[in-house]
Amino acid sequence: MRTVLAAVFALFVWTAPAGAEDVAARVTRVLKGTPLIDGHNDWPEVLREREGDARWTVDLRSRLKAGDELYNTDITRLRQGMVGGQFWSVWVSPNLPGPEQVKETIEQIALVQSLAERYPDTFAMARTAADVRRIHKSGRIASLIGVEGGGQIDGSFGVLRAYRALGVGYLTLTHSRNVDWADSATDDPKHDGLTEVGESIVRELNRLGILVDLSHVSEATMLDALRVSKAPVMFSHSSARAIVDHPRNVSDAVLKQVAVNGGVVMVNYAPIYVSDANRRWSSDRDAEKTRLNAPPFGGLYIGQPEKAAAALAEWEKAHPQPVVTLAMVADHIEHIAKVAGVDHVGIGSDYDGVGKDLPAGLGDVSTYPALMAELMRRGWSDADVAKVAGGNILRVMEQAEAVSQSMSKPGK
């Protein structure tokens, strides 16, 4: 159903009325001049999970066919979405032992690099803002790498430096669980933010020119990192907490510090971070699943998954999932721009990290222009839309590069 809604929405935006044609022309002009850069896409991880060894050879040009919701991403749709740059997440499970996380991270990095090797007319690896601009002008998509979890460095500065040599552009300080030196937003607090080691890791990230990514971290960790970092930070895929009170989102107090720091918050599409009604529904559904079947000791239909599934289906009929829309995502962008300033907001879709559960109108990577069009219809100028699309993260990258050069000078 959502795929149908997305198609109808795109058709409305890109055809017929003169006003819509004017908006479409403006969007096209903006995205030809400024690369649209998404801060977070989990396609590599999902390819590994679903394709196994075939991920190295499977045809990636059009994996998402009509009626097939297996992936949010493929080359055809990236082109339709006018994507100019993509930070590919190289997430691995934080439950793995540290050395195994490092090994799997390197494998994921190799997979991202293979995109450019296999499809050189479509992708090219990028490390700097200048790389992104050059690649965009050549008509290709700049591929950047984000390591999505501090556990993936296994506490080693050497590993961190090796990642930079392999082209890593950002490190998310935590994922869903605390690490030895930083608290996660979705774990019980342990360190009250960053430890001294955590602060030293932030400084090393600055020196290496790797962006400090604060998505997934606790508010205390956000504030500590903003205090310590000499370079602008990023939130690769987070939304506004004033709209949805989820700890993965960014409060107004933190947004004001992001503005001082010069960083950027790249808005997430995941429904539980976009709609408070959806967040509450999701929590209620999780509670119902536990009530029905929670082996080995709990649940009305414990050990009877078929009965539990049927009962959950009945619950879902009585409690339909709230609709989440493209306009709601635009609301988060506008709120962040209002509080932090239009220079401090971008896009971090989380495509292929949330499956098919996406806002109506934003069902896959072909739909970025529709979101830009929505902002224009709300009165946004071409210049400000260009900042959201990619200008802001490019500025952050350039400033982080300058900080890195300064800190790498002798005596620094």
C-alpha positions as CSV (number, residue, x, y, z in Angstrom):
1,M,0.0,0.0,0.0
2,R,2.8,2.4,0.9
3,T,4.5,1.7,-2.4
4,V,1.3,2.6,-4.2
5,L,1.0,5.8,-2.2
6,A,4.6,6.7,-3.0
7,A,4.0,6.2,-6.7
8,V,0.9,8.4,-6.6
9,F,2.7,11.1,-4.7
10,A,5.6,11.1,-7.1
11,L,3.2,11.2,-10.0
12,F,1.5,14.2,-8.5
13,V,4.7,16.1,-7.9
14,W,6.3,15.4,-11.2
15,T,3.4,15.8,-13.6
16,A,0.3,17.9,-14.6
17,P,-0.3,21.2,-12.7
18,A,1.8,24.2,-13.7
19,G,2.8,24.8,-10.1
20,A,4.0,21.3,-9.6
21,E,6.0,21.6,-12.8
22,D,7.6,24.7,-11.5
23,V,8.5,22.9,-8.3
24,A,9.9,19.9,-10.2
25,A,12.1,22.2,-12.3
26,R,13.4,23.9,-9.2
27,V,14.2,20.6,-7.5
28,T,16.0,19.4,-10.6
29,R,18.0,22.6,-10.8
30,V,19.0,22.4,-7.2
31,L,20.1,18.8,-7.3
32,K,22.1,19.3,-10.4
33,G,24.0,22.1,-8.7
34,T,24.3,20.5,-5.2
35,P,24.8,16.8,-4.6
36,L,22.0,15.3,-2.6
37,I,23.8,13.5,0.2
38,D,22.1,11.0,2.5
39,G,23.8,10.5,5.9
40,H,22.8,6.9,6.4
41,N,21.8,3.9,4.3
42,D,22.1,0.2,5.5
43,W,22.1,-1.4,2.1
44,P,25.6,-3.1,2.5
45,E,24.5,-4.8,5.7
46,V,21.2,-6.0,4.3
47,L,23.0,-7.3,1.2
48,R,25.3,-9.3,3.4
49,E,22.4,-10.6,5.5
50,R,20.2,-11.6,2.6
51,E,22.5,-12.4,-0.2
52,G,25.5,-14.1,1.6
53,D,28.4,-14.7,-0.6
54,A,26.3,-13.7,-3.6
55,R,26.5,-10.1,-2.4
56,W,29.8,-9.7,-4.3
57,T,28.2,-10.7,-7.7
58,V,24.4,-10.1,-7.5
59,D,23.0,-7.6,-10.0
60,L,22.4,-4.4,-8.0
61,R,20.9,-2.3,-10.9
62,S,17.3,-3.1,-10.2
63,R,16.8,-5.4,-7.2
64,L,13.6,-3.7,-6.1
65,K,11.1,-4.7,-8.8
66,A,7.4,-3.9,-9.0
67,G,5.7,-5.4,-6.1
68,D,8.9,-6.6,-4.5
69,E,9.8,-4.8,-1.2
70,L,13.0,-6.7,-0.6
71,Y,15.2,-3.6,-0.7
72,N,14.7,0.1,-0.5
73,T,17.8,0.7,-2.6
74,D,19.1,-0.2,-6.1
75,I,21.0,1.7,-8.8
76,T,17.9,2.5,-10.9
77,R,16.2,4.1,-8.0
78,L,19.3,5.9,-6.8
79,R,19.4,7.5,-10.2
80,Q,15.7,8.4,-10.1
81,G,16.2,10.0,-6.7
82,M,19.0,12.2,-8.1
83,V,21.4,11.0,-5.4
84,G,24.8,12.7,-5.5
85,G,26.4,11.2,-2.4
86,Q,25.7,8.4,0.1
87,F,27.2,7.5,3.4
88,W,26.9,3.7,3.4
89,S,26.7,2.3,6.9
90,V,29.1,-0.6,7.7
91,W,27.2,-1.7,10.8
92,V,27.9,-5.0,12.5
93,S,26.2,-6.4,15.6
94,P,27.4,-4.8,18.9
95,N,26.8,-8.2,20.6
96,L,29.9,-9.7,18.8
97,P,33.3,-9.8,20.6
98,G,35.5,-6.8,19.7
99,P,37.9,-8.6,17.4
100,E,35.0,-10.1,15.4
101,Q,33.4,-6.7,15.1
102,V,36.6,-5.4,13.6
103,K,36.9,-8.3,11.2
104,E,33.3,-7.9,10.0
105,T,33.6,-4.2,9.7
106,I,36.6,-4.6,7.3
107,E,34.5,-7.0,5.3
108,Q,31.7,-4.5,5.1
109,I,34.1,-1.8,4.0
110,A,35.3,-4.0,1.2
111,L,31.7,-4.5,0.1
112,V,31.2,-0.7,-0.1
113,Q,34.4,-0.4,-2.1
114,S,33.2,-3.2,-4.4
115,L,30.3,-1.0,-5.5
116,A,32.6,1.4,-7.2
117,E,34.7,-1.4,-8.6
118,R,31.7,-3.2,-10.1
119,Y,29.8,-0.1,-11.3
120,P,32.4,2.6,-12.0
121,D,30.0,4.5,-14.2
122,T,27.6,4.9,-11.2
123,F,29.8,5.0,-8.0
124,A,33.1,6.4,-7.0
125,M,34.7,6.3,-3.6
126,A,35.0,9.7,-1.8
127,R,36.9,10.9,1.2
128,T,36.6,14.7,1.1
129,A,34.0,17.3,0.2
130,A,36.0,18.1,-2.9
131,D,35.8,14.4,-3.9
132,V,32.1,14.5,-3.5
133,R,31.7,17.6,-5.7
134,R,34.0,16.3,-8.4
135,I,32.2,12.9,-8.5
136,H,28.8,14.6,-8.6
137,K,29.9,16.8,-11.5
138,S,31.0,13.6,-13.4
139,G,27.5,12.3,-13.1
140,R,28.3,9.6,-10.6
141,I,27.3,8.9,-6.9
142,A,30.0,9.6,-4.3
143,S,30.3,6.7,-2.0
144,L,31.3,7.5,1.6
145,I,31.7,5.1,4.6
146,G,30.2,5.4,8.1
147,V,31.2,2.9,10.8
148,E,28.0,2.6,12.9
149,G,29.2,1.7,16.4
150,G,32.1,2.6,18.7
151,G,32.5,-1.1,19.6
152,Q,33.7,-1.7,16.0
153,I,37.1,-0.1,16.9
154,D,37.6,-2.6,19.8
155,G,39.0,0.2,21.9
156,S,42.0,0.5,19.6
157,F,43.4,3.8,18.2
158,G,45.3,1.7,15.7
159,V,42.1,0.2,14.4
160,L,40.6,3.7,14.1
161,R,43.6,4.9,12.1
162,A,43.4,1.8,9.9
163,Y,39.7,2.6,9.2
164,R,40.7,6.1,8.1
165,A,43.3,4.7,5.8
166,L,40.5,2.5,4.3
167,G,38.4,5.6,3.7
168,V,36.0,5.7,6.7
169,G,34.3,9.1,6.9
170,Y,32.5,8.9,10.2
171,L,32.3,6.9,13.4
172,T,29.0,6.6,15.3
173,L,30.2,6.6,18.9
174,T,27.7,3.9,20.0
175,H,25.0,1.8,18.5
176,S,22.2,0.3,20.6
177,R,24.3,-0.6,23.6
178,N,26.9,1.2,25.7
179,V,30.5,0.8,24.9
180,D,33.3,0.9,27.5
181,W,33.8,4.6,26.9
182,A,30.4,6.0,26.0
183,D,26.7,5.7,26.8
184,S,24.1,4.7,24.2
185,A,20.6,6.3,24.0
186,T,19.0,2.9,24.2
187,D,20.9,1.3,27.1
188,D,20.9,2.0,30.9
189,P,23.3,4.8,31.6
190,K,26.7,3.6,32.8
191,H,29.2,6.4,32.3
192,D,27.1,9.6,32.4
193,G,28.2,10.4,28.8
194,L,31.8,10.0,27.7
195,T,34.7,8.7,29.8
196,E,38.2,10.2,29.6
197,V,39.0,7.5,27.0
198,G,35.9,8.5,25.1
199,E,37.0,12.1,25.1
200,S,40.4,11.1,23.8
201,I,38.7,9.1,21.0
202,V,36.7,12.2,20.0
203,R,39.9,14.2,19.8
204,E,41.6,11.5,17.7
205,L,38.6,11.4,15.4
206,N,39.1,15.2,15.0
207,R,42.8,14.7,14.2
208,L,42.2,12.0,11.7
209,G,39.4,14.0,10.0
210,I,36.7,11.3,10.8
211,L,33.4,12.9,11.6
212,V,32.0,12.4,15.1
213,D,28.5,10.9,14.6
214,L,26.2,11.3,17.6
215,S,23.2,9.3,16.4
216,H,22.4,6.5,18.8
217,V,24.2,8.1,21.7
218,S,22.7,9.3,25.0
219,E,22.0,13.0,25.5
220,A,24.9,13.1,28.1
221,T,27.2,11.6,25.5
222,M,26.0,14.2,22.9
223,L,26.7,17.1,25.2
224,D,30.1,15.7,26.2
225,A,31.1,15.2,22.6
226,L,29.9,18.7,21.6
227,R,32.0,20.1,24.4
228,V,35.2,18.2,23.4
229,S,35.0,18.2,19.6
230,K,37.0,20.8,17.8
231,A,35.3,20.0,14.6
232,P,31.6,20.1,13.7
233,V,29.8,16.9,14.6
234,M,27.0,15.1,12.7
235,F,23.9,13.1,13.6
236,S,23.8,10.7,10.6
237,H,20.2,9.6,11.1
238,S,18.3,11.3,14.0
239,S,15.1,13.5,14.2
240,A,13.7,16.1,16.5
241,R,12.9,15.1,20.1
242,A,10.5,18.0,20.6
243,I,8.2,16.3,18.0
244,V,8.8,12.7,19.1
245,D,10.2,12.1,22.5
246,H,12.4,9.2,21.7
247,P,16.0,9.2,23.1
248,R,17.4,8.6,19.6
249,N,16.1,12.0,18.6
250,V,17.8,15.4,19.4
251,S,16.4,17.7,22.0
252,D,16.1,21.5,21.5
253,A,18.8,22.0,24.1
254,V,21.2,19.8,22.1
255,L,20.1,21.4,18.8
256,K,21.2,24.8,20.2
257,Q,24.7,23.4,21.0
258,V,24.9,21.8,17.5
259,A,24.4,25.3,16.1
260,V,27.3,26.6,18.3
261,N,29.4,23.7,17.2
262,G,28.6,24.1,13.5
263,G,27.3,20.5,13.1
264,V,24.4,19.0,11.3
265,V,21.4,16.8,12.2
266,M,20.4,14.5,9.3
267,V,16.7,13.6,9.7
268,N,15.7,9.9,10.0
269,Y,12.7,8.4,8.2
270,A,12.0,5.5,10.6
271,P,8.4,5.9,11.7
272,I,9.0,5.5,15.4
273,Y,11.3,8.6,15.3
274,V,9.0,10.5,13.0
275,S,5.5,10.0,14.6
276,D,4.8,9.9,18.3
277,A,1.5,8.0,17.6
278,N,3.6,5.4,15.7
279,R,6.1,5.2,18.6
280,R,3.4,4.5,21.1
281,W,1.7,2.0,18.8
282,S,5.0,0.2,18.3
283,S,5.6,0.0,22.0
284,D,2.1,-1.3,22.6
285,R,2.6,-4.0,19.9
286,D,5.9,-5.1,21.4
287,A,4.1,-5.4,24.8
288,E,1.4,-7.5,23.2
289,K,3.9,-9.8,21.6
290,T,5.5,-10.3,24.9
291,R,2.1,-10.9,26.6
292,L,1.3,-13.6,24.0
293,N,4.5,-15.5,23.8
294,A,7.8,-14.8,25.7
295,P,9.7,-18.1,26.1
296,P,10.9,-19.7,28.2
297,F,8.6,-18.6,31.0
298,G,6.1,-16.0,29.9
299,G,3.1,-15.5,27.6
300,L,-0.5,-16.5,27.3
301,Y,0.4,-18.8,24.4
302,I,3.9,-19.6,25.5
303,G,5.6,-22.2,23.2
304,Q,2.7,-21.9,20.7
305,P,4.0,-19.5,18.1
306,E,1.1,-20.2,15.6
307,K,-1.5,-19.3,18.2
308,A,0.5,-16.3,19.3
309,A,0.8,-15.1,15.7
310,A,-2.9,-15.4,15.1
311,A,-3.7,-13.5,18.3
312,L,-1.3,-10.8,17.3
313,A,-2.9,-10.4,13.9
314,E,-6.3,-10.0,15.6
315,W,-4.7,-7.3,17.9
316,E,-3.3,-5.5,14.8
317,K,-6.8,-5.5,13.2
318,A,-8.2,-3.8,16.3
319,H,-5.2,-1.5,16.6
320,P,-4.2,-0.4,13.1
321,Q,-0.7,1.2,12.7
322,P,-0.9,5.0,12.6
323,V,0.0,6.4,9.2
324,V,3.3,8.2,8.9
325,T,3.8,10.6,6.0
326,L,6.4,12.5,4.0
327,A,5.0,15.7,5.5
328,M,5.8,14.5,9.0
329,V,9.5,14.1,8.0
330,A,9.4,17.6,6.6
331,D,8.0,18.8,10.0
332,H,11.2,17.5,11.6
333,I,13.4,19.3,9.1
334,E,11.5,22.5,9.7
335,H,11.7,22.2,13.5
336,I,15.5,21.6,13.4
337,A,15.9,24.5,11.1
338,K,13.8,26.7,13.4
339,V,15.8,25.8,16.5
340,A,19.4,25.3,15.2
341,G,19.2,27.2,11.9
342,V,18.8,26.1,8.3
343,D,22.6,25.6,8.2
344,H,22.4,22.6,10.6
345,V,19.9,20.1,9.1
346,G,20.2,17.4,6.4
347,I,18.8,14.0,5.4
348,G,19.7,10.6,7.0
349,S,17.0,8.3,5.7
350,D,18.0,5.0,7.3
351,Y,16.9,3.2,4.1
352,D,17.3,-0.6,4.3
353,G,17.7,-0.2,8.0
354,V,13.9,-0.2,8.7
355,G,12.7,-2.6,6.0
356,K,9.4,-1.6,4.2
357,D,8.1,0.3,7.2
358,L,8.6,3.8,5.9
359,P,6.6,7.0,5.6
360,A,4.0,7.2,2.8
361,G,5.7,9.0,-0.1
362,L,9.2,8.0,1.0
363,G,9.1,4.3,0.3
364,D,12.6,4.0,-1.4
365,V,15.6,6.0,-2.6
366,S,13.8,7.3,-5.7
367,T,11.7,9.7,-3.5
368,Y,14.2,12.3,-2.3
369,P,13.0,14.9,-4.9
370,A,9.5,14.6,-3.5
371,L,10.8,15.7,0.0
372,M,12.7,18.6,-1.5
373,A,9.5,19.6,-3.4
374,E,7.5,19.5,-0.1
375,L,9.9,22.0,1.4
376,M,9.6,24.3,-1.6
377,R,5.8,24.2,-1.4
378,R,6.2,25.3,2.2
379,G,8.1,28.4,1.1
380,W,11.7,27.2,1.3
381,S,14.1,29.0,-1.1
382,D,16.3,27.1,-3.6
383,A,19.3,28.1,-1.6
384,D,18.0,26.7,1.7
385,V,16.8,23.5,0.0
386,A,20.3,23.0,-1.4
387,K,21.7,23.3,2.1
388,V,19.4,20.6,3.4
389,A,20.1,18.4,0.4
390,G,23.8,18.3,0.8
391,G,25.3,21.8,1.3
392,N,25.3,21.5,5.0
393,I,27.1,18.2,5.3
394,L,29.6,19.3,2.7
395,R,30.4,22.4,4.9
396,V,30.8,20.1,7.9
397,M,33.2,17.9,6.0
398,E,35.2,20.8,4.9
399,Q,35.5,22.3,8.4
400,A,36.4,18.9,9.8
401,E,39.1,18.5,7.2
402,A,40.5,22.0,8.1
403,V,40.6,21.0,11.8
404,S,42.4,17.7,10.9
405,Q,45.0,19.6,9.0
406,S,45.5,22.0,11.8
407,M,45.8,19.3,14.5
408,S,48.3,17.3,12.3
409,K,50.8,20.1,12.2
410,P,54.0,19.5,14.3
411,G,53.5,20.5,17.9
412,K,49.7,20.2,17.8
